[in-house]
């Protein structure tokens, strides 16, 4: 009898090991297939390889001293983060201990949709949508940000964006928990952003305040039972791309990010790269300038002109992502020339001992996302949030020449 029990135990152990081995093999196969597709987008085209443009190097302290070691970078990172917070306004304390309130629940195809409410600023609640795929166990998650939360869950009213920016809906069908948030009330009022403590006396640049709100969204999402808090990313398009960029750069708990045609650096030749507007980095009390390009008759005010005049640009914030991976889904506003600022982030990652952390797709010429571009963005999240370092390393090694 004892021999029979021992035999059964050995047989069971062998079958479990075989099952685990099969799962590992399947994961490696899927990760390898994804990496084969994504790999070309982690290197600039020949024309921009090593080109740094006129951007001030993040690998020099503001006093000009070079950054040569990992320890040097830690100090430089603190310097960049501290300086930008001083310029834009210090965040209020983060709201780390709250939980979402569920308002209603709807079953959809293969997932549950919860309408939720939580504080994203100390003095203001917001409503959004939590989408949870069927199945037990901890899952990776993505926060999506836009003008309102309905578009990302596939229920947007705008024909222009509703089936192109439905990121939360598409990602939940791939097994991600998603949280969709947006500035619905401010968008309706055409003030678009968040103003703390009030729109008449904002103490923090509105774009930075959006990053703060997303950080609070990270905390409430991290407390959801189904969520692996070490694997939470963020994604947004245009206005949402700027929001996702500032959130992920200023708040290091985001594991990775996709910035969809945000206009990733200052560019006064592009109307959609409009960081000078008062709802981004050009805040001042109303009445506001006429929306549009900077002209002598319609100049920029607030912080933005100071940033430009003193040589600051957003590539310094990109560098704060290192070594966390990010993808720029480029369109009309983020063309191939944006590799020049991105090369600075590549250099920071190289100093830290990392490669394949900075990517950009540049196939579309229009601003709106395309199915092809979105698919690569979703694959990016698959690769970095579903697979661990060991599987990703094996996937890269398996296709080396």
N, C-alpha and C positions, 0 to 999 in steps of 0.2 A: 504493500500500500504506500509506504514511504517513497519507494522508488518511482511509483506511478505519479505521486504528487510532485516529486522533484522533476520528473520528465515534463509534466504539464507546465510547471513554473518556468522551466528552461524554454519550452516551446513558446509560451506566452512572451517571455522576455525577448526571444529571437524575433517574434512577429512584431513587437513594439519597435525594436531596433530597426527592423526592415521598413516599417511604416515611417519612422522618423527619418531614415536615410532617404526614402522616396520623397518625403516632404522637402528635405534639404535640396535634393536634386532638382525637384520642380521649382523651388524658389530660385535656385541659381540659374536655371534655364530661363525663367521669366525675367530675372534681373539682367541677365546677359543680353537678351533680346531688346530690352529697353535701352540698355547702355549703347548697344550698336546704333540705335536710332538717335540717341541724344549726344553721343560723343562729339560729332562735328561742331556742335554749337558751343563747346567749351574752349574754342580757340578762335582768335580773330582771323579774318582773311589776311592774305599775305600783305596787302597794302597797308594794313593797320597793325601788323605784328610789331610789338615793341614801341609803337608810337604813343607818346605820352601827352602830346599837345602842349598847351601853355598852362596846364593845370598845376597848381602848387602841390608838391609831393607830400602825401600823408606820411612818408618815411623821413620827414624832417620836422622837428619840433618848431613851434612858432618862432622861436629865437634863432632858428637856422641850424641847430645841432642835428647831426644825422642819427637815424634810428638803425642800429646795427644788430641788435640781439632781440630775442623774445622778451626779455625783461625790459629792454628799451621800449618795445612796442606796447607793453602793458601800461607804461607811464604815458606814452603818446596817446594811446586810446583814451585814457582818463582825461588827458588834456583836451582832445577833440570833443569828447562828450560834454565835459564841463563847460568848455567855451561856448558850444552851441546852445546849451541850456541857459547860460548866462545871457547870451544874445537874444534868444527867443522868449525867455521867461522860464523860471523854474516851475516844474510840475507840482501840483498839490500831492499830498501823500496818496499812494496807490491804494485802491479799495480791495484788499487781499482776502477778506474773510466772508464776503457775501455769497449767497447762492441765488441762482435764477428762480424766479417765480413763474410757474406754468399757468398760462391763461386759458389755453385750449389745446386740444390734441386732435390730429387728423391722420388717418391711415392712408398712405399712398402706396404706390407700387414698389414693394420690397423695403419700405422704410416707414418710420413714424415721424410726423411733422408736429413739433411743439411750438406754439407761439409763446414767447417768453418775455419777461421783463426783468431788468436789473439796472443798478446805478452805473452809468459810464462816466459821470462826473459827480463830484461831491454833492452838487445841488440839483442834479437832473437824472431822471430815469430814461431809459429807452426801451423800445420793443423791437424784437427781432424774431428769427426763426431758427430753432434747433432741429436739424434733421439727423435721425439716428437709424443706420441700416440694421436690418434684421441680423440676428446671430449673437452668440454670447462671446464674452471676452473683451479685453481692452483693444481699442482701435485707434489708428492715427486720426488726426482731425485737422481741419482747415477753417479759418475764419475768413469770410468774404465781406468786402466793404464796397459800398456804392452810394449813390444819391438816395436810395431807399432800399429796404431789405427784400422786397417782393421779386425784383428782377432776378436776383441770384438763385432764387428757389424755383424759377420757371413760371412765375405768376405775374411777371411784369406787364404793364399796360402799354409801354412804348414799343411799337412795331420795329423801331430802329434797333433796339438793343435786346429785346426780350429773349430771342433764341440765340443770341451771340454772347451774352454775359450771364448765362444761367449756370454759373460756376458751382454753386452749392448743390444744385440739383444733379449736375453731371458727376460731381465728386462723390456724393452719397451713394450713387449707383455703382461706384467703383469701390465701395467699402469704407469710405471716410465718414466720420461724424463731421457735420458742418454746422457752423453758426453764421447766419447772414444778418448783418447789421447795416444801417444806413441813416443818413441825416434827413429823413422824410420831411419833418416840420420845417427845418431850415431851408431845404430845397424849395418847398412850396412858397416860403417867404423870400426866396432868392437871396438869402444870406449864406446858404450852403454848408457852413462849417459849424464849429463849436467855439463858444466865447466864454471865457471864465475870468471873473465871476459873472460878467454880464457883457452884452454886446456894446454897451456904452462905455465900459471901463475894463476892457480885456487886458489882463496882465500877462498872458501867454499868447504867442502867435497862434492863430487858429489852426494851422496845419500841424503844429506841435501838439496842440490840444487834441486833435484827432488821433495822433499817436498815443496819447495818454488814454483816451477812451478805448482804443484797441487793446492796450495793456490790461485795462480792467476787464475787458471781454475775455482776454486770455485767462485771467484768474477764475472767472466764473465757469468758463468752459473746462478748465483743468479739474474742477470739482465734480464734473459729470461722471457717473459711475462707469460708463462705457469708454471713457477717453484715456488714452495713454498720454499723460501730461508732458512727457519728454519728446513727443512727436506731434507738435502743433505748428502748422504753418499758417501763412496769411497770403491773400491774393486780392488784387483789385485792378480795375481797368480805368484809365484816364484819370478823372478825379479820384477814383478808388485806387488807381495805381500810385498816385502821389501819397495817398493815405497809407497804403500798404508799405510803401518804401519808408516813410518816416516812422511808422510803427515798428517795423522790423529792425531798422537801424538803431533807433533810440531805446529799444526794449529787447534785451538779448535773450529772453526766454523763448522767443519764436525760433523754432528749429531751422526753418528755411522760409523762402518767400518767392513769389512771382509778382513782378511789377509789369503790368500790361500797358505799354505805350504811354507811360506817365509823362515822358519828357524828363529824363533822369538827371539832367544838369540845366543850369540857367541858359536860356537861349532867347534873346529878345527879338529874333527874326521869326519866331514861331508863335502865333497867337494862342495856341493851345498849351504852350509851355509857359503858362502865365503865373509864375510864382509871385509876381508883383501885385496881384489882385489882393484886396483887403481881407478876403476870406482864406488866404494862404499865408504869405510871409510879409505882406504889405499892410498890415492892420493899422488903422487909425480911426478915431470916432467919426461917425457919420456927420454930414453927408459925404458919400464916397465918390471917387472919380468915376467917369463913364467907363464901363467895361470895354476892354479892348487893348490894342497895342499901345506901347509907351510913345508919346509924342511930346513936343514942346508944349502944345496946347493941353495935353492930357498926361501929365507926368505921373511917375510912381511916387508913393509916399511911404512913411513908416520904415520898418527895418530893411526891406529889400534893397533900396539904393545903397544903404550902408554896407550890406554884405558884398554887393558887387564892387563898390568903390574900394573896399579893403581887401579884395582878392579872395574872398571865400567862394566856394562852390560845393555842390552836393556830392562830389566824389569823395569828400572827406567823410560824409555820413556813410557812403557805400562801404568805406574801409572798415567801419565799425561792425559790419557783418562778419568779417573774417574770424574764424574759419567756417562760419555757417554758410551754406550754399544759397545762391539766389540766381534766378533766371529773369532776364529782361525779355519780354515778348514784344519785339519791336515792330512798329508800323510807321506811319507817316512822321511821327514825332521822335522816334528813336531809331534812326537809320544806322548804317554800318559805322559812320564816323563816331558814334557813341562808344566804340571800342577804345578810343583814346582815354576817356576817363575811366573806363572799366579796367584798362591795363594797370592802373594804379592799384586797384583792389587785387588783381592777379599778383602784383609785386608784393603786397602785404602778405597774401597767403603763402607765397613762395618763401618769404622770410620765416613764416611759422611752420614750414614743412608740409604745406598742403598744395595739391593741384586739383584741377577739375572742380572748382567751387564757384566759378563765375561763368555764366552762360548767357548767350543772346541769340534769339532767332530773328531773322530779317527777311522772310520770304514775302510777306505782304507789304504793299505800298500804301494801303489805306489805313485810316485810324482805327476803324472798327475791327474787332477780332474776326478771324476766319476759323472754320472747323479745323483746318490743318494746324494753325497756331495754337488753338485751345487744346488739341490732342497732345501736342508736345508739352504744354504746361501741365496737363494732368499726368503725363508720363513722368515728368520731373518730380511731382509729389509722390507718385508710386515709387520711384527709385529711391528717394531720400527719406521717405517716411515709412515705407513698408518693409524695407530691407536694412539689416544692420551693417556695420562697417565691414565685418568679415565677408558677408555675401557680396557686398559691392566691390570689395577688393578682388575677390575671386572672379567676379564678372568682368572686371577690367583686365585682369591677367589672362583670362581665357581667350580674349580676342587680340592680344598683342601679337605682332608679326613674329 
